[in-house]
């Protein structure tokens, strides 16, 4: 069994991360982080580098306004809290590829659920 790793996307409107932090912070551990940047940075999404780290039990996620990376550090069955975090993030980030174009599909890996 490999650790779970899955990336999801939003296409048109980025999330308000403060609002999401308030919502998810009621149920999960949430931490704000910012990536360093300066005026010489040529990244397209330079202004969208702030993010959230969210943790349930074994499932963690890094969120930006347009992308969510769900992951586990060590392979483990998902708990009920992990499943709830996964469900909510799949609602917030409904796309499995980064663009509207029909390439770059990203398939969810299999995972086990705690009994």
C-alpha positions as CSV (number, residue, x, y, z in Angstrom):
1,X,0.0,0.0,0.0
2,X,1.3,3.4,-1.0
3,X,0.5,6.7,0.7
4,X,-2.4,8.5,-0.8
5,X,-1.6,11.5,-3.1
6,X,-4.2,13.2,-5.2
7,X,-4.5,16.7,-6.8
8,X,-7.7,18.5,-7.5
9,X,-8.4,21.9,-9.2
10,X,-10.7,24.8,-9.6
11,X,-10.8,26.6,-13.0
12,X,-12.5,30.0,-13.0
13,X,-12.9,31.4,-9.5
14,X,-10.3,30.9,-6.8
15,X,-11.4,30.1,-3.2
16,X,-11.4,32.7,-0.5
17,X,-8.9,30.9,1.8
18,X,-9.9,32.9,4.9
19,X,-13.5,31.7,4.5
20,X,-12.4,28.1,3.9
21,X,-10.1,28.2,6.9
22,X,-12.9,29.4,9.1
23,X,-15.2,26.6,7.8
24,X,-12.6,23.8,7.9
25,X,-11.1,25.0,11.2
26,X,-14.2,24.0,13.1
27,X,-13.5,20.3,12.3
28,X,-9.8,20.0,11.3
29,X,-6.4,21.4,12.1
30,X,-5.8,24.4,9.8
31,X,-2.6,26.5,9.4
32,X,-2.0,29.4,7.0
33,X,1.3,29.5,5.1
34,X,2.8,31.8,2.5
35,X,5.3,31.1,-0.1
36,X,8.0,33.7,-0.6
37,X,8.0,35.9,-3.7
38,X,9.3,39.2,-5.0
39,X,9.0,41.4,-8.1
40,X,11.5,39.3,-10.1
41,X,9.3,36.2,-9.7
42,X,7.9,35.2,-13.1
43,X,5.4,32.6,-12.0
44,X,1.9,33.1,-13.5
45,X,0.2,32.5,-10.1
46,X,2.7,34.6,-8.1
47,X,-0.1,36.4,-6.3
48,X,-1.9,33.2,-5.4
49,X,0.9,31.6,-3.3
50,X,-0.8,31.9,0.0
51,X,-2.2,28.6,1.2
52,X,-3.6,26.5,3.9
53,X,-2.4,23.3,5.4
54,X,-5.3,21.2,6.6
55,X,-5.1,17.9,8.6
56,X,-7.7,15.4,9.7
57,X,-6.3,12.1,11.2
58,X,-4.1,10.5,8.5
59,X,-5.1,12.7,5.6
60,X,-3.5,16.1,5.0
61,X,-4.0,18.8,2.3
62,X,-2.3,21.9,1.0
63,X,-4.8,24.3,-0.5
64,X,-4.3,27.3,-2.8
65,X,-7.1,29.3,-4.4
66,X,-7.0,27.0,-7.4
67,X,-5.4,23.7,-6.4
68,X,-5.7,21.2,-3.6
69,X,-3.1,18.5,-2.9
70,X,-4.5,15.7,-0.7
71,X,-1.8,13.4,0.8
72,X,-0.8,11.0,3.5
73,X,2.8,10.9,4.9
74,X,2.4,7.2,5.7
75,X,-0.1,4.8,4.2
76,X,-3.0,4.1,6.5
77,X,-6.7,3.4,6.2
78,X,-8.9,6.6,6.1
79,X,-10.8,7.4,9.2
80,X,-14.3,9.0,9.2
81,X,-12.6,12.4,9.7
82,X,-10.3,11.7,6.7
83,X,-13.3,10.8,4.6
84,X,-15.1,13.9,5.6
85,X,-12.1,16.1,4.7
86,X,-11.7,14.3,1.4
87,X,-15.5,14.7,0.6
88,X,-15.4,18.5,1.4
89,X,-12.2,19.1,-0.6
90,X,-13.6,17.3,-3.7
91,X,-16.7,19.6,-3.5
92,X,-14.5,22.7,-3.2
93,X,-12.1,21.6,-6.0
94,X,-14.4,19.8,-8.5
95,X,-11.9,19.3,-11.4
96,X,-9.5,16.4,-11.9
97,X,-7.3,18.3,-14.4
98,X,-5.7,21.8,-14.3
99,X,-7.3,23.2,-17.5
100,X,-10.5,23.0,-19.6
101,X,-8.5,21.2,-22.3
102,X,-9.0,17.5,-22.5
103,X,-5.5,16.4,-21.4
104,X,-3.7,16.0,-18.2
105,X,-6.2,13.8,-16.4
106,X,-5.5,12.9,-12.9
107,X,-7.0,9.7,-11.5
108,X,-7.7,9.2,-7.8
109,X,-5.6,6.4,-6.3
110,X,-7.3,3.6,-4.4
111,X,-7.5,3.9,-0.6
112,X,-8.7,1.8,2.3
113,X,-11.2,2.8,4.9
114,X,-10.9,2.0,8.6
115,X,-13.5,-0.4,9.9
